[in-house]
Amino acid sequence: MRKVLLVLCLALCPLQAWAAGYGVYEWSARGNALGGAMVARDADPSSVAYNPAAITDLEGAQIQMGATAIAPTAKMTSNTPGKRDAEFSDSIWGLPTFYYTQQLSDNYWFGFGMFSRVGLGTDYKDTDTWPGRYNCSYAAIHSVSLNPNLAMKLTDELSVAFGLDATYLRFMYDTTISPVDVMQQIDADGWAYGLNLGARYKPYDWLAFGVAWRSEMQLTVNGNVDFTQKGAVPAPAARDVRGTEPIPESITFGVMVKPFDKLSLEVDAVWTRWSAYNTLVINYDPALYGKSSVSAEKNWKNTWRLQFGAEYALTDSIDLRAGYVYDQTPVDDAHEDYAVPCSDRQIATTGIGWKINEAWVLDASYSYLWMTDREYEARSGGIYDSTREDAHAHMAGLSLTYKF
């Protein structure tokens, strides 16, 4: 059973997120189209991820499957004589999701979700000549969260929910060790466990408030590291590695209003405790070049993400959606690196929902993401004078819901 579960988790693991930090918020096509502003509004099965207290809206049993495809691009311009410009590898990455909700009685609902709270994919072209290879040439976080929830309707206006979070994470990191010119390729994975809470208060049909909290998880990964000779020094033998990676605490607040029957507007604020990521420590067994561990200072800061979404019922079967997101970076100039090349980002979103019949609903979304340019000043750790420019991504999502 454990092997079956692991295979399923790997199949649903996202391959990349073009995120502030390495947070992931692309949890459904409808949510994407609304800029993620889903904590207070009327529910669909993906509310398990956004705010499970809202699933008390859903009658009977419902199932939803979907995915978001992400096509990112950026370039790194060298400000250092003798070092060439570089580009990120062209790739399309995927973020799959799965949700199931079941009404148990007039007052209790069960909800289960498979989605991702974190993810990362940084891949540079021509890693043997990329000037930043001594800091990072490839970094990836693949993860999936298994999230069962129990939601309760305390009154007609107030619902609450409690859930458990089991997250599987795979961490991969390639860098060239200076001055020996040996490439190391780390591949490690592990599980972490946490909690989540949600509440929604809807005093009127036209007004609702929501809040959702997810706990911090300090995840320990274990794996191995392989070495490849790139210069005159022979590569050492493979060995075991161990490290920790935080999945940060977050809390989302939101309010939804309906100016008139067919239009709903929502604004949310998401606070994320990225200050949990102080240091990246990698332990080697046996020691590597006389060191049993290496560390990199991170000192990330807490951030706010502001998101807005509008949904308009054009007909009984067609909903039109649009949204906007402003997402702060947790990384300051002194700690920016090539593994997680992030800066403040904005996202413009749009989408459509089609109620095919009483049982089937199809949702589609498109989002355009862009980041501010970022200057890198030369410092220890393989960072050279450079500028990351024209960082943007196209994101397309599709979700299909079936109501039993």
TIDODREN-210436 format. One record per residue (C-alpha): residue in three letters; x negated, z negated, y negated. Coordinates in steps of 0.02 Angstrom, whole numbers, plus 50000, padded with zeros to 5 digits. Each point is the difference from the previous one (the first is absolute). Example, Ala and Ser with C-alpha at 12.3 -4.5 7.8 and 13.67 -1.06 7.14 Angstrom:
2
Ala493854961050225;Ser499315003349828;
***
This chain:
404
Met500005000050000;Arg498564995949882;Lys499245017350028;Val501675008449967;Leu500204990349837;Leu498235004349944;Val500265018650035;Leu501634999649900;Cys499144991249855;Leu498595012749998;Ala501255014350003;Leu500874992849847;Cys498414994849907;Pro499875008449831;Leu498465010649974;Gln499824997849814;Ala500684992549842;Trp499505005649824;Ala500344982749933;Ala499554987149870;Gly498844989650106;Tyr500545004150177;Gly501834995049984;Val501355011450071;Tyr501775001549929;Glu500605016550074;Trp501284992750121;Ser501395013250001;Ala500495016449919;Arg501404991749902;Gly498844986049944;Asn498665012649950;Ala501255009949896;Leu500534984049911;Gly498214994749961;Gly500154986050127;Ala501364991449896;Met501014994050148;Val499954981049996;Ala501724997749920;Arg500985016150028;Asp501215004750140;Ala499105000650167;Asp499515012550132;Pro498994995550157;Ser498345001149905;Ser500564984649902;Val499194990550143;Ala498355004149912;Tyr500584998749818;Asn501164984850013;Pro500774995650169;Ala501334989149917;Ala500855016149945;Ile500365005950179;Thr501584989449995;Asp500735015749918;Leu499855009650163;Glu501415000750127;Gly499725001850187;Ala498315006650059;Gln498895012349909;Ile498325008050038;Gln498825009349884;Met498405009750031;Gly498945008549870;Ala498295004249931;Thr499105003549836;Ala498655013449991;Ile498634997349870;Ala498825013449934;Pro498714991849884;Thr498565007749904;Ala498664994749875;Lys498235004149951;Met498474989649963;Thr498945006549855;Ser498194994449994;Asn499304993249836;Thr498294997750081;Pro498675013949994;Gly499585006550173;Lys501624994050082;Arg501335012950035;Asp501874999149970;Ala501094996250151;Glu501795002250058;Phe501164990850117;Ser500425008850163;Asp501635009949998;Ser501224991550118;Ile501854996650025;Trp500354982450060;Gly501574992250072;Leu500964983649981;Pro501344998550135;Thr501414987049999;Phe501354993650118;Tyr501464988049968;Tyr501454992850099;Thr501414988949937;Gln501414991650096;Gln501474990049935;Leu500164984750113;Ser501564992349923;Asp500894998549833;Asn498564989449934;Tyr498425004950096;Trp498965016050013;Phe498415004550094;Gly498745012349930;Phe498385006850069;Gly498715010849913;Met498395009150041;Phe499115004749839;Ser498354996849911;Arg499564987549865;Val498215006349985;Gly499045016150030;Leu498505009549937;Gly499145016750024;Thr498435004849903;Asp499045014950067;Tyr498615009149907;Lys499405017650037;Asp498235003550062;Thr499574982150043;Asp498155003850031;Thr499755005549819;Trp501384990149911;Pro499024989249872;Gly501144984950027;Arg499734999350189;Tyr498964984149982;Asn501584991449941;Cys501335009150103;Ser500315017250073;Tyr501604995950095;Ala501194985149998;Ala501694998150086;Ile501284986550032;His501365004650126;Ser501354986950019;Val501764996950060;Ser501114984849973;Leu501304994850129;Asn501324990549901;Pro501554992150080;Asn501224991649878;Leu501584989550003;Ala501125002449848;Met501454988249957;Lys501455002149881;Leu500214982749924;Thr501425005549886;Asp500785016649953;Glu498745000949858;Leu498414992350074;Ser498975005450151;Val498324993650061;Ala498785005550136;Phe498524993350098;Gly498755010550098;Leu498394999950101;Asp498605012449971;Ala498765005450134;Thr498755012549929;Tyr498755010450098;Leu498555006749897;Arg498575011750040;Phe498515000349881;Met498735014249994;Tyr498525001249883;Asp498535012249992;Thr498494997349890;Thr498165004650000;Ile498794985350002;Ser498615000949870;Pro498515001950007;Val499955003950187;Asp501255014449986;Val501034994950150;Met501885003149998;Gln501104986050067;Gln501795003150059;Ile501054984450017;Asp501625000050100;Ala500924983450020;Asp501794994050020;Gly501064984350013;Trp501704991749975;Ala500664988249866;Tyr501634990549983;Gly501044994949851;Leu501744996549930;Asn501215007949877;Leu501534994149904;Gly501335009249902;Ala501544996449896;Arg501305010549910;Tyr501354994149882;Lys501375012349954;Pro501294991449888;Tyr500855016449954;Asp500095017550073;Trp499025006049848;Leu498654986649997;Ala498774993350131;Phe498374990250004;Gly498715000150139;Val498384991350047;Ala498865003050149;Trp498424990550049;Arg498685004550129;Ser498634988050050;Glu498125002449994;Met499135003450166;Gln498144998150027;Leu499665012550138;Thr498444999150110;Val499425016450076;Asn498795001950147;Gly499185015950059;Asn498375009350008;Val498795009749891;Asp499065015750049;Phe498445006549912;Thr499355017649968;Gln498245004349945;Lys499975009849836;Gly498184997949949;Ala498334995550080;Val500534982750061;Pro500814999750174;Ala501794993650011;Pro500274982850077;Ala501114997050151;Ala501874997749979;Arg500614982149981;Asp501554989449972;Val500714996849827;Arg501264987849928;Gly500804998649828;Thr501524994349902;Glu501225009949894;Pro501414991949898;Ile501775006749996;Pro500524992649832;Glu501534989749957;Ser501295009249896;Ile501654995949915;Thr501255012649931;Phe501354996449871;Gly501365012549956;Val501655002649911;Met501255014150032;Val501405005349882;Lys501345013350012;Pro500485006449827;Phe501415009250088;Asp500565002550179;Lys498915014750047;Leu498364994449919;Ser498894985550050;Leu498414995049907;Glu498694987650061;Val498394992949930;Asp498784989850105;Ala498384990649972;Val498804997350146;Trp498644986749987;Thr498585001350127;Arg498694986550028;Trp498485011350019;Ser498874985549949;Ala500024995650186;Tyr498705013950020;Asn498424991349940;Thr498655006350118;Leu499835012650140;Val498914992350137;Ile499435009450155;Asn499184990250141;Tyr498835008650125;Asp499654994450178;Pro498555001450029;Ala499284999449825;Leu499625016549911;Tyr498295001849919;Gly499824981050004;Lys501714996549921;Ser501454992850097;Ser501225004549859;Val500145010149839;Ser501224997049859;Ala500685009349849;Glu500794990949853;Lys501765006249959;Asn500834987349884;Trp501605010149983;Lys501334994349878;Asn501874997250017;Thr501095014649945;Trp501735005349946;Arg500925015750055;Leu501515005349896;Gln501265011750079;Phe501625008149944;Gly501295009850098;Ala501635009049961;Glu501285006250128;Tyr501485011149957;Ala501425004550120;Leu500245018449959;Thr501345001950135;Asp500654989450144;Ser498595006950108;Ile498565003549878;Asp498964987049906;Leu498695004949870;Arg498524988349968;Ala498544997949881;Gly498724986549962;Tyr498404994849915;Val498594988050048;Tyr498574992149903;Asp498744991450115;Gln498524989649939;Thr498325000850087;Pro499304983650069;Val498195005949980;Asp499014997449840;Asp498545010849942;Ala498694988050067;His500675001050179;Glu500635017950014;Asp499235009150148;Tyr500185016250098;Ala500934992350148;Val501594995849902;Pro499935011749849;Cys501514993849904;Ser500574998349820;Asp501674997849911;Arg501215012750070;Gln501705007249957;Ile501285008450113;Ala501475011249953;Thr501285001550140;Thr501565009850045;Gly501075002950153;Ile501695003250079;Gly501114991850129;Trp501225009950108;Lys501384991450100;Ile500175013350134;Asn501514991350078;Glu500594982450038;Ala498524997150118;Trp498505009349927;Val499074998549834;Leu498495010449949;Asp498884994549855;Ala498585009949921;Ser498774995649861;Tyr498585007349899;Ser498784989749896;Tyr498545004649889;Leu498654986749977;Trp498585000149875;Met498614987649960;Thr499014997049842;Asp498205006250006;Arg498694986950040;Glu498194997949944;Tyr498714992750120;Glu498434992049930;Ala498454999550111;Arg499744983650091;Ser499374993350165;Gly501005004250155;Gly499835018949988;Ile501025002949841;Tyr499285013149880;Asp500565006049827;Ser501525010750036;Thr501805003549951;Arg501505001750115;Glu501135013249924;Asp501665008750032;Ala500584987950135;His501785004550050;Ala501115002050152;His501565009150056;Met501154989750114;Ala501505006450098;Gly501154988750101;Leu501395002850126;Ser501134987150085;Leu501445002150123;Thr501294986250026;Tyr501264998550141;Lys501474988049992;Phe500684994650169;
***
